[in-house]
Structures are given as structure tokens and as C-alpha cells.
Amino acid sequence: MKAKDLDKMFDEGKDISKYLDLTKAIRPEQEQKRVNVDFPIWMIHSLDKEAKRLGVPRQSIIKIWIAERLEKELA
């Protein structure tokens, strides 16, 4: 299948998943890299309190808040 035909199918809202090899799919700039950050105890307690209130892990709160701030600063 030619790329233009695949593009046309996609633009028409048709399911093109059978034409894709998702085992080799990558999400550019979405690779993960572990970093270590030291926080004061009071911040950890506040993060844990908010995470518990929302029912999510502490790491999720940190990621969301940093992402929101970066989006704001880069806009």
C-alpha cells in the first residue's frame, strides 16, 4: 500500500491498525529516563497528602505538576 492511500484511509477515519506493525512503534520524545531528586520532608508529606487525596502515586503528581509548569513556560 502506498503512503498516500494509507493517509487517505486515516483522514477518512478508517481503521488502519491492520496495516501497522505496532511492535516496532515508538513515541518520539516519550522515552523515559530515571532521575533522582531530593525533596525536603515537608514537600514529601505535602505530595503524599495530595496523591492520597487524588488516589494516585506520588510520582504521578510530580510528573503532572512539572509537565503543567513546562507547558506554561514554553507557551
PyMOL Python script that loads the backbone (N, CA, C, O; Angstrom):
from pymol import cmd

cmd.read_pdbstr("""\
ATOM      1  N   MET A   1       0.843  -1.177   0.000  1.00  0.00           N
ATOM      2  CA  MET A   1       0.000   0.000   0.000  1.00  0.00           C
ATOM      3  C   MET A   1       0.890   1.241   0.000  1.00  0.00           C
ATOM      4  O   MET A   1       1.905   1.293   0.695  1.00  0.00           O
ATOM      5  N   LYS A   2       0.504   2.209  -0.767  1.00  0.00           N
ATOM      6  CA  LYS A   2       1.263   3.452  -0.834  1.00  0.00           C
ATOM      7  C   LYS A   2       0.882   4.347   0.333  1.00  0.00           C
ATOM      8  O   LYS A   2      -0.234   4.282   0.849  1.00  0.00           O
ATOM      9  N   ALA A   3       1.829   5.185   0.739  1.00  0.00           N
ATOM     10  CA  ALA A   3       1.615   6.069   1.879  1.00  0.00           C
ATOM     11  C   ALA A   3       0.416   6.978   1.658  1.00  0.00           C
ATOM     12  O   ALA A   3      -0.345   7.230   2.593  1.00  0.00           O
ATOM     13  N   LYS A   4       0.235   7.470   0.447  1.00  0.00           N
ATOM     14  CA  LYS A   4      -0.890   8.386   0.189  1.00  0.00           C
ATOM     15  C   LYS A   4      -2.231   7.670   0.379  1.00  0.00           C
ATOM     16  O   LYS A   4      -3.206   8.281   0.817  1.00  0.00           O
ATOM     17  N   ASP A   5      -2.279   6.369   0.048  1.00  0.00           N
ATOM     18  CA  ASP A   5      -3.510   5.602   0.245  1.00  0.00           C
ATOM     19  C   ASP A   5      -3.780   5.395   1.741  1.00  0.00           C
ATOM     20  O   ASP A   5      -4.920   5.488   2.196  1.00  0.00           O
ATOM     21  N   LEU A   6      -2.723   5.117   2.484  1.00  0.00           N
ATOM     22  CA  LEU A   6      -2.855   4.952   3.928  1.00  0.00           C
ATOM     23  C   LEU A   6      -3.290   6.268   4.564  1.00  0.00           C
ATOM     24  O   LEU A   6      -4.173   6.285   5.422  1.00  0.00           O
ATOM     25  N   ASP A   7      -2.671   7.371   4.145  1.00  0.00           N
ATOM     26  CA  ASP A   7      -3.052   8.694   4.646  1.00  0.00           C
ATOM     27  C   ASP A   7      -4.527   8.986   4.368  1.00  0.00           C
ATOM     28  O   ASP A   7      -5.233   9.514   5.227  1.00  0.00           O
ATOM     29  N   LYS A   8      -4.981   8.644   3.175  1.00  0.00           N
ATOM     30  CA  LYS A   8      -6.372   8.893   2.795  1.00  0.00           C
ATOM     31  C   LYS A   8      -7.319   8.100   3.697  1.00  0.00           C
ATOM     32  O   LYS A   8      -8.324   8.627   4.175  1.00  0.00           O
ATOM     33  N   MET A   9      -6.984   6.824   3.923  1.00  0.00           N
ATOM     34  CA  MET A   9      -7.810   5.997   4.811  1.00  0.00           C
ATOM     35  C   MET A   9      -7.880   6.602   6.205  1.00  0.00           C
ATOM     36  O   MET A   9      -8.948   6.678   6.814  1.00  0.00           O
ATOM     37  N   PHE A  10      -6.716   7.034   6.704  1.00  0.00           N
ATOM     38  CA  PHE A  10      -6.662   7.628   8.038  1.00  0.00           C
ATOM     39  C   PHE A  10      -7.506   8.892   8.095  1.00  0.00           C
ATOM     40  O   PHE A  10      -8.287   9.079   9.028  1.00  0.00           O
ATOM     41  N   ASP A  11      -7.351   9.764   7.097  1.00  0.00           N
ATOM     42  CA  ASP A  11      -8.108  11.013   7.045  1.00  0.00           C
ATOM     43  C   ASP A  11      -9.610  10.778   6.976  1.00  0.00           C
ATOM     44  O   ASP A  11     -10.395  11.602   7.445  1.00  0.00           O
ATOM     45  N   GLU A  12     -10.003   9.662   6.396  1.00  0.00           N
ATOM     46  CA  GLU A  12     -11.424   9.318   6.301  1.00  0.00           C
ATOM     47  C   GLU A  12     -11.946   8.638   7.567  1.00  0.00           C
ATOM     48  O   GLU A  12     -13.125   8.294   7.659  1.00  0.00           O
ATOM     49  N   GLY A  13     -11.063   8.453   8.528  1.00  0.00           N
ATOM     50  CA  GLY A  13     -11.468   7.862   9.806  1.00  0.00           C
ATOM     51  C   GLY A  13     -11.551   6.350   9.795  1.00  0.00           C
ATOM     52  O   GLY A  13     -12.134   5.750  10.698  1.00  0.00           O
ATOM     53  N   LYS A  14     -10.972   5.733   8.779  1.00  0.00           N
ATOM     54  CA  LYS A  14     -10.995   4.275   8.703  1.00  0.00           C
ATOM     55  C   LYS A  14      -9.925   3.673   9.607  1.00  0.00           C
ATOM     56  O   LYS A  14      -8.923   4.319   9.914  1.00  0.00           O
ATOM     57  N   ASP A  15     -10.146   2.433  10.028  1.00  0.00           N
ATOM     58  CA  ASP A  15      -9.195   1.731  10.887  1.00  0.00           C
ATOM     59  C   ASP A  15      -8.006   1.264  10.046  1.00  0.00           C
ATOM     60  O   ASP A  15      -8.157   0.444   9.141  1.00  0.00           O
ATOM     61  N   ILE A  16      -6.824   1.796  10.356  1.00  0.00           N
ATOM     62  CA  ILE A  16      -5.621   1.423   9.605  1.00  0.00           C
ATOM     63  C   ILE A  16      -4.694   0.544  10.428  1.00  0.00           C
ATOM     64  O   ILE A  16      -3.585   0.233   9.994  1.00  0.00           O
ATOM     65  N   SER A  17      -5.140   0.139  11.616  1.00  0.00           N
ATOM     66  CA  SER A  17      -4.267  -0.602  12.528  1.00  0.00           C
ATOM     67  C   SER A  17      -3.752  -1.915  11.933  1.00  0.00           C
ATOM     68  O   SER A  17      -2.652  -2.352  12.272  1.00  0.00           O
ATOM     69  N   LYS A  18      -4.525  -2.543  11.060  1.00  0.00           N
ATOM     70  CA  LYS A  18      -4.064  -3.809  10.488  1.00  0.00           C
ATOM     71  C   LYS A  18      -2.881  -3.616   9.539  1.00  0.00           C
ATOM     72  O   LYS A  18      -2.213  -4.586   9.178  1.00  0.00           O
ATOM     73  N   TYR A  19      -2.620  -2.390   9.139  1.00  0.00           N
ATOM     74  CA  TYR A  19      -1.505  -2.096   8.244  1.00  0.00           C
ATOM     75  C   TYR A  19      -0.246  -1.662   9.005  1.00  0.00           C
ATOM     76  O   TYR A  19       0.787  -1.393   8.392  1.00  0.00           O
ATOM     77  N   LEU A  20      -0.331  -1.595  10.324  1.00  0.00           N
ATOM     78  CA  LEU A  20       0.785  -1.110  11.139  1.00  0.00           C
ATOM     79  C   LEU A  20       1.411  -2.235  11.945  1.00  0.00           C
ATOM     80  O   LEU A  20       0.716  -3.134  12.420  1.00  0.00           O
ATOM     81  N   ASP A  21       2.730  -2.178  12.096  1.00  0.00           N
ATOM     82  CA  ASP A  21       3.443  -3.109  12.968  1.00  0.00           C
ATOM     83  C   ASP A  21       3.710  -2.381  14.280  1.00  0.00           C
ATOM     84  O   ASP A  21       4.730  -1.709  14.429  1.00  0.00           O
ATOM     85  N   LEU A  22       2.786  -2.519  15.228  1.00  0.00           N
ATOM     86  CA  LEU A  22       2.874  -1.779  16.481  1.00  0.00           C
ATOM     87  C   LEU A  22       3.973  -2.285  17.405  1.00  0.00           C
ATOM     88  O   LEU A  22       4.303  -1.624  18.390  1.00  0.00           O
ATOM     89  N   THR A  23       4.547  -3.456  17.101  1.00  0.00           N
ATOM     90  CA  THR A  23       5.639  -3.959  17.936  1.00  0.00           C
ATOM     91  C   THR A  23       6.894  -3.108  17.756  1.00  0.00           C
ATOM     92  O   THR A  23       7.791  -3.140  18.598  1.00  0.00           O
ATOM     93  N   LYS A  24       6.960  -2.354  16.671  1.00  0.00           N
ATOM     94  CA  LYS A  24       8.127  -1.513  16.403  1.00  0.00           C
ATOM     95  C   LYS A  24       7.808  -0.025  16.555  1.00  0.00           C
ATOM     96  O   LYS A  24       8.630   0.832  16.229  1.00  0.00           O
ATOM     97  N   ALA A  25       6.624   0.268  17.046  1.00  0.00           N
ATOM     98  CA  ALA A  25       6.204   1.665  17.192  1.00  0.00           C
ATOM     99  C   ALA A  25       6.971   2.346  18.318  1.00  0.00           C
ATOM    100  O   ALA A  25       7.238   1.743  19.357  1.00  0.00           O
ATOM    101  N   ILE A  26       7.317   3.591  18.099  1.00  0.00           N
ATOM    102  CA  ILE A  26       7.962   4.400  19.134  1.00  0.00           C
ATOM    103  C   ILE A  26       7.214   5.720  19.249  1.00  0.00           C
ATOM    104  O   ILE A  26       6.547   6.150  18.308  1.00  0.00           O
ATOM    105  N   ARG A  27       7.328   6.343  20.383  1.00  0.00           N
ATOM    106  CA  ARG A  27       6.733   7.652  20.600  1.00  0.00           C
ATOM    107  C   ARG A  27       7.882   8.633  20.805  1.00  0.00           C
ATOM    108  O   ARG A  27       8.463   8.692  21.889  1.00  0.00           O
ATOM    109  N   PRO A  28       8.211   9.399  19.777  1.00  0.00           N
ATOM    110  CA  PRO A  28       9.347  10.324  19.879  1.00  0.00           C
ATOM    111  C   PRO A  28       9.222  11.240  21.095  1.00  0.00           C
ATOM    112  O   PRO A  28       8.148  11.757  21.404  1.00  0.00           O
ATOM    113  N   GLU A  29      10.329  11.420  21.759  1.00  0.00           N
ATOM    114  CA  GLU A  29      10.452  12.258  22.955  1.00  0.00           C
ATOM    115  C   GLU A  29       9.605  11.770  24.119  1.00  0.00           C
ATOM    116  O   GLU A  29       9.366  12.518  25.067  1.00  0.00           O
ATOM    117  N   GLN A  30       9.145  10.519  24.061  1.00  0.00           N
ATOM    118  CA  GLN A  30       8.377   9.947  25.161  1.00  0.00           C
ATOM    119  C   GLN A  30       9.164   8.855  25.887  1.00  0.00           C
ATOM    120  O   GLN A  30       8.660   8.235  26.823  1.00  0.00           O
ATOM    121  N   GLU A  31      10.414   8.624  25.443  1.00  0.00           N
ATOM    122  CA  GLU A  31      11.239   7.649  26.138  1.00  0.00           C
ATOM    123  C   GLU A  31      11.431   8.141  27.572  1.00  0.00           C
ATOM    124  O   GLU A  31      11.403   9.341  27.842  1.00  0.00           O
ATOM    125  N   GLN A  32      11.621   7.208  28.464  1.00  0.00           N
ATOM    126  CA  GLN A  32      11.756   7.582  29.867  1.00  0.00           C
ATOM    127  C   GLN A  32      13.209   7.486  30.305  1.00  0.00           C
ATOM    128  O   GLN A  32      13.961   6.637  29.826  1.00  0.00           O
ATOM    129  N   LYS A  33      13.587   8.356  31.207  1.00  0.00           N
ATOM    130  CA  LYS A  33      14.910   8.332  31.812  1.00  0.00           C
ATOM    131  C   LYS A  33      14.720   8.617  33.301  1.00  0.00           C
ATOM    132  O   LYS A  33      14.046   9.572  33.686  1.00  0.00           O
ATOM    133  N   ARG A  34      15.314   7.787  34.109  1.00  0.00           N
ATOM    134  CA  ARG A  34      15.183   7.938  35.555  1.00  0.00           C
ATOM    135  C   ARG A  34      16.111   9.047  36.055  1.00  0.00           C
ATOM    136  O   ARG A  34      17.278   9.127  35.670  1.00  0.00           O
ATOM    137  N   VAL A  35      15.562   9.892  36.916  1.00  0.00           N
ATOM    138  CA  VAL A  35      16.352  10.925  37.579  1.00  0.00           C
ATOM    139  C   VAL A  35      16.069  10.870  39.077  1.00  0.00           C
ATOM    140  O   VAL A  35      14.987  10.470  39.507  1.00  0.00           O
ATOM    141  N   ASN A  36      17.035  11.269  39.839  1.00  0.00           N
ATOM    142  CA  ASN A  36      16.866  11.320  41.289  1.00  0.00           C
ATOM    143  C   ASN A  36      16.794  12.780  41.717  1.00  0.00           C
ATOM    144  O   ASN A  36      17.614  13.603  41.312  1.00  0.00           O
ATOM    145  N   VAL A  37      15.801  13.085  42.541  1.00  0.00           N
ATOM    146  CA  VAL A  37      15.615  14.442  43.040  1.00  0.00           C
ATOM    147  C   VAL A  37      15.421  14.351  44.542  1.00  0.00           C
ATOM    148  O   VAL A  37      14.636  13.537  45.028  1.00  0.00           O
ATOM    149  N   ASP A  38      16.132  15.180  45.266  1.00  0.00           N
ATOM    150  CA  ASP A  38      15.972  15.232  46.717  1.00  0.00           C
ATOM    151  C   ASP A  38      14.986  16.339  47.072  1.00  0.00           C
ATOM    152  O   ASP A  38      15.141  17.481  46.639  1.00  0.00           O
ATOM    153  N   PHE A  39      13.967  15.994  47.866  1.00  0.00           N
ATOM    154  CA  PHE A  39      12.971  16.948  48.311  1.00  0.00           C
ATOM    155  C   PHE A  39      13.037  17.070  49.828  1.00  0.00           C
ATOM    156  O   PHE A  39      13.354  16.101  50.517  1.00  0.00           O
ATOM    157  N   PRO A  40      12.741  18.249  50.347  1.00  0.00           N
ATOM    158  CA  PRO A  40      12.613  18.375  51.806  1.00  0.00           C
ATOM    159  C   PRO A  40      11.433  17.527  52.292  1.00  0.00           C
ATOM    160  O   PRO A  40      10.476  17.288  51.555  1.00  0.00           O
ATOM    161  N   ILE A  41      11.521  17.084  53.529  1.00  0.00           N
ATOM    162  CA  ILE A  41      10.486  16.218  54.106  1.00  0.00           C
ATOM    163  C   ILE A  41       9.105  16.860  54.012  1.00  0.00           C
ATOM    164  O   ILE A  41       8.128  16.169  53.724  1.00  0.00           O
ATOM    165  N   TRP A  42       9.005  18.168  54.250  1.00  0.00           N
ATOM    166  CA  TRP A  42       7.694  18.809  54.210  1.00  0.00           C
ATOM    167  C   TRP A  42       7.064  18.696  52.813  1.00  0.00           C
ATOM    168  O   TRP A  42       5.846  18.575  52.688  1.00  0.00           O
ATOM    169  N   MET A  43       7.894  18.735  51.772  1.00  0.00           N
ATOM    170  CA  MET A  43       7.372  18.588  50.416  1.00  0.00           C
ATOM    171  C   MET A  43       6.863  17.168  50.181  1.00  0.00           C
ATOM    172  O   MET A  43       5.813  16.966  49.571  1.00  0.00           O
ATOM    173  N   ILE A  44       7.611  16.200  50.668  1.00  0.00           N
ATOM    174  CA  ILE A  44       7.196  14.798  50.532  1.00  0.00           C
ATOM    175  C   ILE A  44       5.848  14.588  51.206  1.00  0.00           C
ATOM    176  O   ILE A  44       4.962  13.939  50.649  1.00  0.00           O
ATOM    177  N   HIS A  45       5.697  15.138  52.406  1.00  0.00           N
ATOM    178  CA  HIS A  45       4.423  14.997  53.116  1.00  0.00           C
ATOM    179  C   HIS A  45       3.285  15.655  52.341  1.00  0.00           C
ATOM    180  O   HIS A  45       2.193  15.096  52.244  1.00  0.00           O
ATOM    181  N   SER A  46       3.539  16.829  51.793  1.00  0.00           N
ATOM    182  CA  SER A  46       2.504  17.523  51.017  1.00  0.00           C
ATOM    183  C   SER A  46       2.172  16.762  49.741  1.00  0.00           C
ATOM    184  O   SER A  46       1.002  16.642  49.375  1.00  0.00           O
ATOM    185  N   LEU A  47       3.195  16.247  49.061  1.00  0.00           N
ATOM    186  CA  LEU A  47       2.970  15.459  47.853  1.00  0.00           C
ATOM    187  C   LEU A  47       2.165  14.199  48.172  1.00  0.00           C
ATOM    188  O   LEU A  47       1.232  13.850  47.448  1.00  0.00           O
ATOM    189  N   ASP A  48       2.529  13.527  49.249  1.00  0.00           N
ATOM    190  CA  ASP A  48       1.821  12.303  49.636  1.00  0.00           C
ATOM    191  C   ASP A  48       0.366  12.594  49.990  1.00  0.00           C
ATOM    192  O   ASP A  48      -0.525  11.815  49.652  1.00  0.00           O
ATOM    193  N   LYS A  49       0.125  13.705  50.665  1.00  0.00           N
ATOM    194  CA  LYS A  49      -1.243  14.083  51.033  1.00  0.00           C
ATOM    195  C   LYS A  49      -2.081  14.323  49.777  1.00  0.00           C
ATOM    196  O   LYS A  49      -3.208  13.839  49.679  1.00  0.00           O
ATOM    197  N   GLU A  50      -1.536  15.063  48.829  1.00  0.00           N
ATOM    198  CA  GLU A  50      -2.258  15.348  47.591  1.00  0.00           C
ATOM    199  C   GLU A  50      -2.445  14.075  46.763  1.00  0.00           C
ATOM    200  O   GLU A  50      -3.511  13.856  46.189  1.00  0.00           O
ATOM    201  N   ALA A  51      -1.418  13.247  46.704  1.00  0.00           N
ATOM    202  CA  ALA A  51      -1.519  11.989  45.954  1.00  0.00           C
ATOM    203  C   ALA A  51      -2.605  11.096  46.555  1.00  0.00           C
ATOM    204  O   ALA A  51      -3.383  10.483  45.825  1.00  0.00           O
ATOM    205  N   LYS A  52      -2.653  11.026  47.861  1.00  0.00           N
ATOM    206  CA  LYS A  52      -3.678  10.208  48.522  1.00  0.00           C
ATOM    207  C   LYS A  52      -5.070  10.769  48.244  1.00  0.00           C
ATOM    208  O   LYS A  52      -6.008  10.013  47.995  1.00  0.00           O
ATOM    209  N   ARG A  53      -5.201  12.085  48.288  1.00  0.00           N
ATOM    210  CA  ARG A  53      -6.493  12.720  48.025  1.00  0.00           C
ATOM    211  C   ARG A  53      -7.000  12.387  46.623  1.00  0.00           C
ATOM    212  O   ARG A  53      -8.190  12.149  46.418  1.00  0.00           O
ATOM    213  N   LEU A  54      -6.068  12.374  45.655  1.00  0.00           N
ATOM    214  CA  LEU A  54      -6.437  12.099  44.266  1.00  0.00           C
ATOM    215  C   LEU A  54      -6.430  10.607  43.927  1.00  0.00           C
ATOM    216  O   LEU A  54      -6.924  10.204  42.874  1.00  0.00           O
ATOM    217  N   GLY A  55      -5.872   9.795  44.818  1.00  0.00           N
ATOM    218  CA  GLY A  55      -5.824   8.350  44.580  1.00  0.00           C
ATOM    219  C   GLY A  55      -4.817   7.952  43.524  1.00  0.00           C
ATOM    220  O   GLY A  55      -5.047   7.015  42.759  1.00  0.00           O
ATOM    221  N   VAL A  56      -3.691   8.667  43.479  1.00  0.00           N
ATOM    222  CA  VAL A  56      -2.637   8.372  42.505  1.00  0.00           C
ATOM    223  C   VAL A  56      -1.303   8.288  43.232  1.00  0.00           C
ATOM    224  O   VAL A  56      -1.188   8.767  44.360  1.00  0.00           O
ATOM    225  N   PRO A  57      -0.296   7.690  42.611  1.00  0.00           N
ATOM    226  CA  PRO A  57       1.026   7.633  43.246  1.00  0.00           C
ATOM    227  C   PRO A  57       1.692   9.018  43.292  1.00  0.00           C
ATOM    228  O   PRO A  57       1.383   9.899  42.489  1.00  0.00           O
ATOM    229  N   ARG A  58       2.586   9.180  44.224  1.00  0.00           N
ATOM    230  CA  ARG A  58       3.341  10.433  44.362  1.00  0.00           C
ATOM    231  C   ARG A  58       4.011  10.818  43.048  1.00  0.00           C
ATOM    232  O   ARG A  58       3.999  11.985  42.657  1.00  0.00           O
ATOM    233  N   GLN A  59       4.588   9.845  42.378  1.00  0.00           N
ATOM    234  CA  GLN A  59       5.306  10.114  41.131  1.00  0.00           C
ATOM    235  C   GLN A  59       4.383  10.759  40.087  1.00  0.00           C
ATOM    236  O   GLN A  59       4.818  11.611  39.312  1.00  0.00           O
ATOM    237  N   SER A  60       3.135  10.357  40.071  1.00  0.00           N
ATOM    238  CA  SER A  60       2.183  10.928  39.109  1.00  0.00           C
ATOM    239  C   SER A  60       1.962  12.413  39.374  1.00  0.00           C
ATOM    240  O   SER A  60       1.923  13.217  38.444  1.00  0.00           O
ATOM    241  N   ILE A  61       1.817  12.769  40.642  1.00  0.00           N
ATOM    242  CA  ILE A  61       1.639  14.190  40.995  1.00  0.00           C
ATOM    243  C   ILE A  61       2.846  14.992  40.538  1.00  0.00           C
ATOM    244  O   ILE A  61       2.694  16.059  39.944  1.00  0.00           O
ATOM    245  N   ILE A  62       4.031  14.491  40.808  1.00  0.00           N
ATOM    246  CA  ILE A  62       5.258  15.205  40.431  1.00  0.00           C
ATOM    247  C   ILE A  62       5.318  15.377  38.920  1.00  0.00           C
ATOM    248  O   ILE A  62       5.602  16.473  38.437  1.00  0.00           O
ATOM    249  N   LYS A  63       5.059  14.321  38.172  1.00  0.00           N
ATOM    250  CA  LYS A  63       5.106  14.398  36.703  1.00  0.00           C
ATOM    251  C   LYS A  63       4.083  15.391  36.163  1.00  0.00           C
ATOM    252  O   LYS A  63       4.399  16.209  35.298  1.00  0.00           O
ATOM    253  N   ILE A  64       2.868  15.317  36.670  1.00  0.00           N
ATOM    254  CA  ILE A  64       1.801  16.198  36.179  1.00  0.00           C
ATOM    255  C   ILE A  64       2.145  17.654  36.466  1.00  0.00           C
ATOM    256  O   ILE A  64       2.024  18.504  35.584  1.00  0.00           O
ATOM    257  N   TRP A  65       2.569  17.945  37.681  1.00  0.00           N
ATOM    258  CA  TRP A  65       2.859  19.335  38.039  1.00  0.00           C
ATOM    259  C   TRP A  65       4.041  19.888  37.252  1.00  0.00           C
ATOM    260  O   TRP A  65       4.019  21.044  36.829  1.00  0.00           O
ATOM    261  N   ILE A  66       5.057  19.083  37.057  1.00  0.00           N
ATOM    262  CA  ILE A  66       6.207  19.547  36.271  1.00  0.00           C
ATOM    263  C   ILE A  66       5.795  19.750  34.813  1.00  0.00           C
ATOM    264  O   ILE A  66       6.185  20.738  34.191  1.00  0.00           O
ATOM    265  N   ALA A  67       5.015  18.826  34.270  1.00  0.00           N
ATOM    266  CA  ALA A  67       4.552  18.960  32.877  1.00  0.00           C
ATOM    267  C   ALA A  67       3.704  20.220  32.707  1.00  0.00           C
ATOM    268  O   ALA A  67       3.862  20.943  31.723  1.00  0.00           O
ATOM    269  N   GLU A  68       2.805  20.489  33.658  1.00  0.00           N
ATOM    270  CA  GLU A  68       1.974  21.692  33.585  1.00  0.00           C
ATOM    271  C   GLU A  68       2.834  22.952  33.592  1.00  0.00           C
ATOM    272  O   GLU A  68       2.587  23.887  32.830  1.00  0.00           O
ATOM    273  N   ARG A  69       3.828  22.971  34.444  1.00  0.00           N
ATOM    274  CA  ARG A  69       4.698  24.146  34.540  1.00  0.00           C
ATOM    275  C   ARG A  69       5.512  24.329  33.259  1.00  0.00           C
ATOM    276  O   ARG A  69       5.651  25.449  32.767  1.00  0.00           O
ATOM    277  N   LEU A  70       6.044  23.246  32.725  1.00  0.00           N
ATOM    278  CA  LEU A  70       6.810  23.334  31.484  1.00  0.00           C
ATOM    279  C   LEU A  70       5.944  23.815  30.323  1.00  0.00           C
ATOM    280  O   LEU A  70       6.380  24.642  29.522  1.00  0.00           O
ATOM    281  N   GLU A  71       4.730  23.303  30.233  1.00  0.00           N
ATOM    282  CA  GLU A  71       3.825  23.743  29.171  1.00  0.00           C
ATOM    283  C   GLU A  71       3.541  25.229  29.291  1.00  0.00           C
ATOM    284  O   GLU A  71       3.504  25.944  28.289  1.00  0.00           O
ATOM    285  N   LYS A  72       3.339  25.694  30.521  1.00  0.00           N
ATOM    286  CA  LYS A  72       3.067  27.114  30.768  1.00  0.00           C
ATOM    287  C   LYS A  72       4.279  27.963  30.358  1.00  0.00           C
ATOM    288  O   LYS A  72       4.130  28.990  29.697  1.00  0.00           O
ATOM    289  N   GLU A  73       5.459  27.528  30.751  1.00  0.00           N
ATOM    290  CA  GLU A  73       6.672  28.299  30.467  1.00  0.00           C
ATOM    291  C   GLU A  73       7.030  28.287  28.986  1.00  0.00           C
ATOM    292  O   GLU A  73       7.586  29.259  28.474  1.00  0.00           O
ATOM    293  N   LEU A  74       6.715  27.194  28.297  1.00  0.00           N
ATOM    294  CA  LEU A  74       7.084  27.068  26.880  1.00  0.00           C
ATOM    295  C   LEU A  74       6.021  27.648  25.954  1.00  0.00           C
ATOM    296  O   LEU A  74       6.240  27.745  24.747  1.00  0.00           O
ATOM    297  N   ALA A  75       4.868  28.036  26.508  1.00  0.00           N
ATOM    298  CA  ALA A  75       3.780  28.573  25.669  1.00  0.00           C
ATOM    299  C   ALA A  75       4.033  30.019  25.266  1.00  0.00           C
ATOM    300  O   ALA A  75       3.217  30.615  24.563  1.00  0.00           O
TER     301      ALA A  75
END
""", "prot")
cmd.dss("prot")
cmd.show_as("cartoon", "prot")
cmd.util.cbc("prot")
cmd.orient("prot")
